[in-house]
Amino acid sequence: MQLAANALPELLELLGSPIIPLDYLKCPLSPNSRAEVEAARKHRPVLLHGWGPPGYSVSMARVPEPALLQELAALSDTPYLSAHMDYVPDRDGELTPAGLLLRMRQSVEELRRLTGLEVLLENLPFVPWGNRPRYLSDPEFIREALEATQTAFLLDLAHARIAAHHRHQDLGGYLERMPLQGVIELHVSGPRLEENGLRDRHRALSQADYEALEWVVSRTPHLRMLTLEYQGQNGGPRVWLEQLERLDALRHRLNHR
């Protein structure tokens, strides 16, 4: 199992030190993708994530900026692409669940054709006030989407915690229904409990996050990548190092079990 983290400028500044236990840097597509991937690639190979403009998912009818995708796939040395299992009716048009699965399959096939790479699909959080349909967070629909697209699973643990919270379900029971055998990559970050419930904030990992991670990794036998999605939040080098060292110890323990 390898270790990755968000390619934020404050992390890149730390990577001159040989003690940083990091194999990959993760770059989502943004208006500055080329520059961000180039900067990160000077330090580590890059994971290309969430391909497309902000909000892109495999429910969209067309893969955006295909030439840029091909360029950055080669530059980054990414082992695979990952994208979101998202659907927003106001943005993507009215689709039935069956129509959404067909759209996902077509989009994944196009990503593969353009790059020759494996594709991972990521679960997203559910909140009652959002535009995202509740069924997108159903473990059974997630399993069906992975089977329809013949993709592996990128399990975002914070997203799962948020979905379980707002669905009023026990986290362990919710995760047990997930296709854990298909998990290739895990995203970890710290959600935060706010006035209207648990929210996706990409803060530092809490003890509850580490406990959920320990539970999951013992049930994901094909896990290859553990990715810290911490967004900095002015914590400084100490917070980065504490999390990376703890995750590094976990992955070494798993690699030698």
N, C-alpha and C positions, 0 to 999 in steps of 0.2 A: 504494500500500500504506500502511496506517495502523498505528499503534503503540498497544498497550494493555498494562496491567499490573494485577496484583492490587490491589484497593482496600483495602490495609491502612492502619491509622491512621498509621503512620510515613511512608507515602508521601503520604497526604493532607496531612500537615503541610508537605511540601515543595512542594505544588502552588500555594502562593501566589506562587511565583517564576515569572516568565514564561519562564524558560530551560528548564523541564522539557518535553522533547519528547514529549508524550503526547496521543493523540487520544481514547482511551477508557479507562475503568476497568472491570475485570471483577469481577462479584459472583456467586458461587455461592449457591444457595439455602441458607439456614441458619435456625435458630430466630429469628434477628434480621434476616431478610431485608429487611423493610420499612425499618427504621432504617438498615441498611447501604446500601441503594440510595438512600435519601433523602440520606444524608451524602455519598455519592460523586457523586450527580447535581448537587450544588452546584458541583462542580469540572469534571466532564466528562460526556458521555453514557456510559451503562453497558451493558456486555455481560452479558446474563443467561446463566448457564452452569450446566449440570448440574441442570436443573430438577427439583425435588422434595426430599424430606427427605434427610438424609445417606444415601448409598448408592443413591439413585434412579438408575434407568437405563431405557432404553426397552424392557427386558424385562418390566417390571411391567405388570400387567393394567390398571391405571387411572392416569390422570394425577392426582397429588395436588394438593390445594388449588387447584382451577381458578380460583376467584374471585381469589385472591391473584396467581396467574400473570397474569391479565388486567390487574389493577391495576398490577403492576410492569412489565409489558410496555409499558404506556402511559407510566408515570412515567419509566422508564429511557431511553427513546428508543433501545432496542437495535435494531440492524439485522436481527438474526436470533436464534434460540434455538440453544443447543447442548446436547447430552446425550451420555451415555456408552453405548457399545456393550458393555454389561456383561451378565452372566448368572451368578447364583449359585444353584445348584439348591436349596440348603437354604432360601433366602429366596424365590425366585421360582417354586418348584414345578418338577417334572420336565418338561422340554421337550426334544423332539428338535431338531436344527438347523433342520429345516423349520418346526417349531412356533415356535421362537424367531424366525425371520424373519417369520412371520405376526404374532406379538406385536409385534415392532418396527414393522412396517408400520402396525398398528392404533394404536399409541401415537403414532407420528409424525403420522398423520392427525388424531388428536385434538389434538395440540399446534398443528397448523396451523389446525384449525377454531376453536380457542379464541382464537388470537392473530392469524391472518392472516399470520404470519411464516414466512420460510424457516427450515428446520431443518438444522443440521449435526450429524453424528455423529462421536464421538471414539474413537480406538483406545485400549485400555488395556494395561497391562503384563502380562506373564506371569511367574509364579514357580512353580517345581515344587511347592512345599509349599502353595500356595493352593487355594481352592475354585473358582477360575475355570477353566473348561475350556481346554486348550491351543489348541483350534481357533479360539477367539475372537481369537487373535493371528495366525492364518493370513492372509496378505495376500489369498488367494483368497476366504476367508470375508468379510473386510472389504469386498472389492469386491462380493460377492454381496449383502451387507447394504445397501450404498449403492444398488445397483440395485433391490433389492426395495422400499426405502423412498423412492426417488427423492430422495435427499438428497445434499448436498455433504459433503466430508470435512474434518474438523478433525483434523489430524495432530499428535499430541503426540510431539515428537521424543525427549524423555526416556523416555516409555513405549516407543517403538520401540527405543531403545538397550537398555533393560532386557529387552524380549522377545527381541531378537537375542542378547543375552548368555546368557540362560538356555536358549534354544533351540540354543545352540552354533552360531550362524550369523554370517557376516560381515555387518556393519551395512549396507555398501553393497549387497550382494546382496539382503539382506532388504528394504531400502527400494526397490530397483528393481522388486520385485514388487508394491509398493503402488500403489494408483490415484492417482498423484501428479497426474495431469491434473485430478482433481476436488478438489484441496486449495484451500480458501478461507481457512482460518485455520491458523496454526502456533502451538503452544504450546512454549515453551522454558523449561527450568529445569535445574538441575544435579543429576543423580543422584550417588550416592556408592557406591564399592566398599567393601563390608563383609565380614565373615567368611563369610557365606553367599552372597555375590555382589552384583551391582549392585542398588541399591534406590532407590526413588522418594522423594527427600528434599527437593526444591524448594529447593536451595541455590543459591548464586551460580554463574553460568556459568563453566566452565573452558575452557581453550583447545580441548580435545577437543569440547566442546559447540559452540563457535563454528565449528570446522572442519566438523562435521556439518551445522550450519545453512547454511554457505556452499554445501556440496554440495547440500543439499535445495532451497534457494531458486532455484538455477539450473535446477531440474527441475520447478518448480511454477508454470507460466505464468499461472495464474488466481488466485494468492495475493492476498488483499485485506487480511489482518490478521495482524500479528505480535504475539503476546502473551507477555510475560514473566511467568512464574508463580513468580518468586522470593518466598519467604515471610519475608524479613527476616533471621531468625537472628542478630539483634544486630550486624549489619554496619555499621549507621549510614548516614547520608546518602551518604557517599563511595561505598559499594558500589552503592547504587541508581543514583547518577549515572553511574558508570563503565559499568554495563551499559546503561542507557537511551541514553547518548551513543553507545556502540558500535553498538547496534541501530538507532538513528536514522541513523547514517552509512550503515549497510548498506541500509536501506530507501530512503534518498535516492539512493544509487547505483543501486539496482534501478529506482526510478521514472524515472530519466533514461537508462536504457540503450537 
